[in-house]
Amino acid sequence: MNAREIKLDNINDTIAILKEIGVSSKGVGAMSKKGTSFNILIQDVVTGAANILKQEMLALGADLAMSSGIVEGNKKNTDVLLLGSRDKIEKLCEKLNNYHSFYLPQIKLEIEQVLYPTKKDSFKIGNQSLDLSSTKIMGILNVTPDSFSDGMKYFDEDKAVQHCLEMINDGADIIDIGGESSRPGAEPVSLEDEIARVIPIIKAIRKVSDIPISVDTYKSEVAEKAILAGASIINDISGLRFDEKMVEILRKYPTIPIIIMHMKGTPKDMQKNPTYKNVITELLEFFNERISFCRSHLIPKSRIIIDPGIGFGKRLEDNLKIVKNIYQFKSLDVPVLLGTSRKSFIGQIYNSLPEEREAGTLATTAIAFQNEIEFVRVHDVKANKQLIETLTAINNK
């Protein structure tokens, strides 16, 4: 069960979600005009609870959409969409205090978490605390010969350190170092090669800066050596699934945050006909399971960042839907990272080489900022920093 706010900017968005839930065609026509300022989707609600919620919402002058057949008792459960203003949903929560069956107390708590989300002012990285009052920038430093955008460009240690300092000067809050390309079709890199690429760079950067360093790896041995060399965050594209010892490393170093990314398959095969029934729902289920996995291994939510994995086993339509609905991932109550920089889905929108995709990247950063997403991972630090500064100035007026 997961409750989250659904923003319906126009009637077409409302119609789409009603059809997705399975509302009858007559119901779609009647309810599509009622999508107002505050809407909450709750998944997998039992029939009894759905009918009670429906009655209470109607009594408040609001409405609730659910799958056809629920009223007649032909289905055991349904997703429901609360359609109403914020004050009416708050009044619904007051009414739910009178119910103690059909999981309604739990549903009330889920709704209240959406109504009153916990605002995280900072995120602890080692002995540093990163202010989260605005979207933070993770600058990309690939020390690989075959990355899709900048392979070989910063393979040399001196060039890598120089580029890192440039990104810091341009406004990077974190540097993300990767020694293995994760582009579609990429072959795995040996443990020895990845260590040889990454560790000297981390040590060299540590001599000139204390900026938080994220290491992009799914290998536990690389992660531990990187931490000992001065890395501050582990960025695991496998979501702790490829190397079972990675979680042990995280337990061993309790001040190190983990970025959990979603990916279907491996970089080598992830783009071979990926399919989703509902990409947002499936990713939320994945992250709920991964967060539970972490907590069962004594890694608290306070150490977790999630990344929906744009381009990692997703079609163009999936990537676009994730970016448009990026705010829904905030229902997980952990910081969110969006990584779209120069990716091929932008090239599918307008024909372009990776280095020609700055405009598309900036558009997605703007969406992330407006939805209070905590981190963006980018190549062009200066342009993205200037965008965020501009949007901040506008929002402060």
C-alpha positions as CSV (number, residue, x, y, z in Angstrom):
1,M,0.0,0.0,0.0
2,N,1.4,3.4,-0.9
3,A,-0.4,6.8,-0.8
4,R,0.9,9.7,-2.8
5,E,-0.2,13.0,-4.2
6,I,-1.3,13.0,-7.8
7,K,-1.0,16.3,-9.7
8,L,-3.7,16.6,-12.4
9,D,-2.8,19.7,-14.4
10,N,-5.5,19.2,-17.0
11,I,-8.5,17.1,-17.8
12,N,-6.5,14.7,-20.0
13,D,-4.3,13.8,-17.0
14,T,-7.4,13.2,-15.0
15,I,-8.9,11.0,-17.7
16,A,-5.7,9.0,-18.0
17,I,-5.5,8.1,-14.3
18,L,-9.2,7.3,-14.1
19,K,-8.8,4.8,-17.0
20,E,-5.6,3.4,-15.4
21,I,-7.5,2.7,-12.2
22,G,-10.2,0.9,-14.3
23,V,-13.2,3.3,-13.8
24,S,-16.1,2.7,-16.0
25,S,-16.5,4.9,-19.1
26,K,-19.5,6.6,-17.6
27,G,-17.5,7.2,-14.4
28,V,-14.6,8.7,-16.4
29,G,-16.9,11.1,-18.0
30,A,-18.5,12.2,-14.7
31,M,-15.4,12.4,-12.6
32,S,-12.8,13.8,-15.1
33,K,-14.2,17.3,-14.4
34,K,-13.8,17.0,-10.6
35,G,-10.0,16.8,-10.5
36,T,-9.1,19.8,-8.3
37,S,-6.3,21.2,-6.4
38,F,-5.3,18.2,-4.2
39,N,-5.5,14.6,-5.2
40,I,-4.2,11.5,-3.6
41,L,-3.8,8.0,-5.1
42,I,-3.9,5.0,-2.7
43,Q,-3.1,1.6,-4.0
44,D,-4.5,-1.8,-3.1
45,V,-7.4,-0.7,-0.9
46,V,-9.9,-3.4,0.2
47,T,-13.5,-3.2,-1.0
48,G,-14.9,-2.3,2.4
49,A,-12.5,0.6,2.9
50,A,-13.0,1.8,-0.7
51,N,-16.8,2.0,-0.2
52,I,-16.5,3.8,3.1
53,L,-14.0,6.3,1.7
54,K,-16.3,6.9,-1.2
55,Q,-19.3,7.6,1.0
56,E,-17.3,10.0,3.2
57,M,-15.8,11.9,0.3
58,L,-19.2,12.3,-1.3
59,A,-20.6,13.6,2.1
60,L,-17.9,16.2,2.1
61,G,-18.8,17.4,-1.4
62,A,-15.8,15.7,-2.9
63,D,-15.4,12.4,-4.8
64,L,-13.4,9.2,-5.0
65,A,-12.6,7.2,-8.1
66,M,-12.2,3.5,-7.9
67,S,-12.3,0.4,-10.2
68,S,-15.7,-0.5,-11.6
69,G,-17.2,-3.5,-9.8
70,I,-16.2,-2.5,-6.3
71,V,-19.6,-1.2,-5.2
72,E,-21.2,-4.5,-6.3
73,G,-18.5,-6.5,-4.5
74,N,-17.2,-8.1,-7.6
75,K,-13.6,-7.3,-6.7
76,K,-11.6,-7.7,-3.5
77,N,-9.5,-4.5,-3.8
78,T,-8.9,-1.5,-5.9
79,D,-6.7,1.6,-6.3
80,V,-8.6,4.7,-5.3
81,L,-8.1,8.3,-6.2
82,L,-9.3,11.0,-3.7
83,L,-10.6,14.0,-5.7
84,G,-10.9,17.1,-3.6
85,S,-9.4,20.2,-2.1
86,R,-6.9,19.9,0.7
87,D,-9.3,21.0,3.4
88,K,-11.8,18.3,2.4
89,I,-9.2,15.6,2.6
90,E,-8.1,16.9,6.0
91,K,-11.8,16.6,7.1
92,L,-11.8,13.1,5.7
93,C,-8.9,12.2,8.0
94,E,-10.9,13.6,10.9
95,K,-13.8,11.3,10.0
96,L,-11.5,8.3,9.7
97,N,-10.9,8.6,13.4
98,N,-14.3,6.9,13.9
99,Y,-13.3,3.8,11.9
100,H,-11.2,0.9,13.2
101,S,-11.6,-1.8,10.5
102,F,-10.8,-2.4,6.8
103,Y,-7.3,-1.0,7.4
104,L,-8.7,2.5,7.6
105,P,-6.4,3.6,10.5
106,Q,-3.4,2.7,8.3
107,I,-5.0,4.4,5.3
108,K,-5.5,7.6,7.4
109,L,-1.8,7.5,8.3
110,E,-0.9,7.1,4.7
111,I,-3.0,10.1,3.7
112,E,-1.6,12.2,6.5
113,Q,2.0,11.5,5.3
114,V,1.0,13.0,1.9
115,L,-0.8,15.9,3.5
116,Y,2.0,16.7,5.9
117,P,5.3,15.4,4.4
118,T,8.5,15.6,6.5
119,K,10.6,18.3,5.1
120,K,14.3,17.4,5.3
121,D,16.4,20.5,5.8
122,S,19.8,18.7,5.5
123,F,21.4,15.4,4.6
124,K,24.3,14.0,6.5
125,I,27.3,12.8,4.5
126,G,30.1,11.6,6.7
127,N,31.0,14.4,9.1
128,Q,29.4,17.0,6.7
129,S,25.8,18.1,6.5
130,L,24.4,19.2,3.1
131,D,21.7,21.8,3.1
132,L,18.6,20.7,1.2
133,S,16.8,24.0,1.0
134,S,17.3,23.8,-2.8
135,T,18.3,21.2,-5.4
136,K,21.9,20.2,-5.1
137,I,24.2,19.4,-8.0
138,M,26.2,16.2,-8.4
139,G,28.9,16.7,-11.0
140,I,29.9,13.7,-13.1
141,L,33.5,12.6,-13.4
142,N,33.9,9.5,-15.6
143,V,37.3,8.0,-15.5
144,T,36.5,5.5,-18.3
145,P,37.6,5.1,-21.9
146,D,34.1,4.2,-23.1
147,S,31.5,6.4,-21.4
148,F,28.7,7.5,-23.8
149,S,29.4,11.2,-23.3
150,D,33.0,11.8,-22.1
151,G,34.9,8.6,-22.5
152,M,38.7,9.0,-22.4
153,K,38.3,12.8,-21.7
154,Y,39.2,12.5,-18.1
155,F,41.0,9.2,-18.1
156,D,44.3,10.9,-17.2
157,E,44.7,11.7,-13.5
158,D,45.8,15.3,-13.9
159,K,42.9,16.1,-16.3
160,A,40.4,14.4,-13.9
161,V,41.5,16.4,-10.9
162,Q,41.5,19.6,-13.0
163,H,38.0,18.9,-14.2
164,C,36.9,18.2,-10.7
165,L,38.2,21.5,-9.4
166,E,36.4,23.2,-12.4
167,M,33.1,21.6,-11.4
168,I,33.6,22.6,-7.8
169,N,34.3,26.2,-8.9
170,D,31.2,26.1,-11.1
171,G,29.0,25.1,-8.1
172,A,29.0,21.3,-7.7
173,D,28.0,20.1,-4.3
174,I,29.1,16.5,-4.8
175,I,31.5,14.8,-7.3
176,D,30.4,11.4,-8.6
177,I,33.3,9.3,-9.9
178,G,32.8,6.2,-12.1
179,G,35.3,3.8,-13.3
180,E,33.0,1.5,-15.3
181,S,30.7,2.7,-18.1
182,S,27.0,1.9,-17.6
183,R,25.9,2.9,-21.1
184,P,23.5,0.5,-22.9
185,G,25.4,-2.5,-24.1
186,A,28.5,-1.8,-22.0
187,E,30.7,-4.8,-21.0
188,P,31.6,-5.3,-17.3
189,V,35.0,-4.1,-16.2
190,S,37.3,-6.2,-14.1
191,L,37.7,-5.4,-10.4
192,E,41.4,-4.7,-10.8
193,D,40.8,-2.2,-13.7
194,E,38.0,-0.4,-11.8
195,I,40.1,0.0,-8.7
196,A,43.1,1.2,-10.8
197,R,40.9,3.9,-12.4
198,V,39.0,5.2,-9.4
199,I,41.2,5.0,-6.3
200,P,44.1,7.2,-7.4
201,I,41.6,9.9,-8.6
202,I,39.8,9.9,-5.2
203,K,43.1,10.2,-3.4
204,A,44.3,13.0,-5.7
205,I,41.0,15.0,-5.2
206,R,41.2,14.5,-1.4
207,K,44.6,16.3,-1.5
208,V,43.0,19.5,-2.8
209,S,39.3,19.4,-1.7
210,D,37.0,18.1,1.0
211,I,33.9,18.0,-1.3
212,P,31.7,14.9,-0.8
213,I,32.8,12.3,-3.3
214,S,30.4,9.6,-4.5
215,V,31.8,6.5,-6.1
216,D,29.6,4.9,-8.8
217,T,30.1,1.2,-8.3
218,Y,28.2,-2.0,-7.6
219,K,31.3,-3.9,-6.4
220,S,31.8,-4.1,-2.6
221,E,35.6,-4.3,-2.9
222,V,35.8,-1.1,-5.0
223,A,33.4,0.6,-2.5
224,E,35.5,-0.2,0.5
225,K,38.7,0.8,-1.1
226,A,37.0,4.0,-2.2
227,I,35.8,4.8,1.3
228,L,39.2,4.2,2.7
229,A,40.6,6.6,0.0
230,G,38.2,9.3,1.0
231,A,34.9,8.6,-0.8
232,S,31.8,9.8,1.1
233,I,28.8,8.1,-0.7
234,I,28.3,4.8,-2.6
235,N,26.2,5.1,-5.8
236,D,25.1,1.6,-6.7
237,I,23.3,1.3,-10.1
238,S,22.2,-2.3,-9.1
239,G,20.4,-1.1,-6.0
240,L,22.5,-3.5,-3.8
241,R,21.5,-6.5,-6.0
242,F,24.7,-7.4,-7.9
243,D,27.0,-7.9,-5.0
244,E,25.6,-9.3,-1.8
245,K,28.6,-8.1,0.2
246,M,27.8,-4.4,-0.6
247,V,25.3,-4.2,2.3
248,E,28.0,-5.5,4.6
249,I,30.3,-2.7,3.6
250,L,27.5,-0.2,4.4
251,R,27.0,-1.7,7.8
252,K,30.8,-1.5,8.4
253,Y,30.9,2.2,7.6
254,P,27.7,3.6,9.2
255,T,28.3,7.3,8.1
256,I,28.3,6.4,4.4
257,P,25.0,7.1,2.5
258,I,23.9,4.8,-0.3
259,I,22.2,5.8,-3.6
260,I,19.9,3.0,-4.7
261,M,19.1,3.1,-8.4
262,H,16.5,1.2,-10.3
263,M,17.6,-0.8,-13.4
264,K,16.1,-3.7,-15.3
265,G,18.7,-6.3,-16.2
266,T,22.3,-5.2,-16.6
267,P,23.9,-2.4,-18.6
268,K,24.7,-5.0,-21.3
269,D,21.1,-6.1,-21.8
270,M,18.9,-3.5,-20.1
271,Q,17.6,-1.9,-23.3
272,K,16.4,-5.2,-24.9
273,N,12.7,-4.7,-25.0
274,P,12.0,-3.3,-21.5
275,T,8.3,-3.2,-20.6
276,Y,6.2,-1.9,-17.8
277,K,2.5,-2.1,-17.0
278,N,2.8,1.1,-14.9
279,V,6.4,2.3,-14.6
280,I,5.8,4.6,-11.7
281,T,4.0,2.0,-9.6
282,E,6.6,-0.7,-10.4
283,L,9.5,1.6,-9.5
284,L,7.8,2.6,-6.2
285,E,7.3,-1.1,-5.4
286,F,11.0,-1.7,-6.2
287,F,12.2,1.2,-3.9
288,N,9.8,0.1,-1.1
289,E,11.3,-3.3,-1.2
290,R,14.9,-2.0,-1.3
291,I,14.3,0.4,1.5
292,S,12.9,-2.4,3.6
293,F,15.9,-4.6,2.7
294,C,18.3,-1.8,3.9
295,R,16.4,-1.3,7.1
296,S,16.5,-5.1,7.8
297,H,20.3,-4.8,7.5
298,L,20.5,-1.9,9.9
299,I,20.8,0.8,7.2
300,P,18.3,3.5,8.2
301,K,16.3,5.7,5.8
302,S,18.4,8.6,6.9
303,R,21.3,7.1,4.8
304,I,19.3,6.4,1.6
305,I,18.9,8.4,-1.6
306,I,16.9,6.9,-4.5
307,D,17.4,7.3,-8.2
308,P,14.7,6.1,-10.6
309,G,17.4,5.3,-13.2
310,I,16.5,7.3,-16.3
311,G,17.6,5.3,-19.3
312,F,18.4,2.1,-17.4
313,G,16.0,-0.4,-18.8
314,K,13.4,2.2,-19.9
315,R,11.7,3.2,-23.1
316,L,11.4,6.8,-24.2
317,E,7.8,6.9,-22.9
318,D,8.9,5.5,-19.5
319,N,11.7,8.1,-19.1
320,L,9.3,10.9,-19.9
321,K,6.7,9.6,-17.5
322,I,9.2,9.3,-14.7
323,V,10.5,12.9,-15.2
324,K,6.9,14.3,-15.4
325,N,5.9,12.4,-12.3
326,I,9.2,12.7,-10.4
327,Y,7.4,14.3,-7.4
328,Q,5.6,10.9,-6.7
329,F,8.9,9.4,-5.5
330,K,9.0,11.8,-2.6
331,S,6.2,9.7,-1.1
332,L,9.0,7.3,-0.1
333,D,10.3,9.9,2.4
334,V,13.9,9.7,1.3
335,P,15.9,12.2,-0.9
336,V,15.5,11.7,-4.7
337,L,18.3,12.0,-7.3
338,L,17.4,12.6,-11.0
339,G,20.0,11.7,-13.5
340,T,19.1,12.7,-17.1
341,S,22.2,14.5,-18.2
342,R,22.9,14.1,-22.0
343,K,21.0,10.8,-22.1
344,S,19.7,9.2,-25.2
345,F,16.1,9.8,-24.5
346,I,16.8,13.6,-25.0
347,G,18.3,12.6,-28.4
348,Q,15.0,10.9,-29.2
349,I,13.1,14.1,-28.5
350,Y,15.4,16.2,-30.7
351,N,18.1,14.6,-32.9
352,S,21.4,15.3,-31.1
353,L,24.7,14.1,-30.1
354,P,25.4,13.8,-26.3
355,E,27.2,17.1,-26.1
356,E,24.3,18.8,-27.8
357,R,21.7,17.8,-25.1
358,E,22.3,20.6,-22.6
359,A,19.0,22.3,-23.3
360,G,17.1,19.0,-22.7
361,T,19.1,18.4,-19.5
362,L,18.3,21.9,-18.2
363,A,14.6,21.3,-18.9
364,T,14.6,18.3,-16.7
365,T,16.6,20.1,-14.0
366,A,14.0,22.8,-14.0
367,I,11.3,20.1,-13.4
368,A,13.3,18.6,-10.6
369,F,13.8,22.0,-8.9
370,Q,10.1,22.9,-9.2
371,N,9.2,19.6,-7.6
372,E,11.7,20.0,-4.8
373,I,13.9,17.1,-5.9
374,E,17.0,17.0,-3.7
375,F,19.7,16.1,-6.2
376,V,20.5,16.3,-10.0
377,R,23.4,14.4,-11.5
378,V,24.8,16.4,-14.4
379,H,27.8,16.9,-16.7
380,D,27.4,20.7,-17.3
381,V,27.6,22.0,-13.7
382,K,27.8,25.7,-14.4
383,A,24.7,25.9,-16.6
384,N,22.6,23.8,-14.2
385,K,23.8,25.9,-11.2
386,Q,22.9,29.1,-13.0
387,L,19.4,27.6,-13.8
388,I,18.8,26.7,-10.2
389,E,20.0,30.2,-9.0
390,T,17.6,31.8,-11.5
391,L,14.6,29.7,-10.4
392,T,15.5,30.3,-6.8
393,A,15.4,34.0,-7.3
394,I,12.0,33.8,-9.1
395,N,10.5,31.6,-6.4
396,N,11.7,33.9,-3.7
397,K,9.7,36.8,-5.1
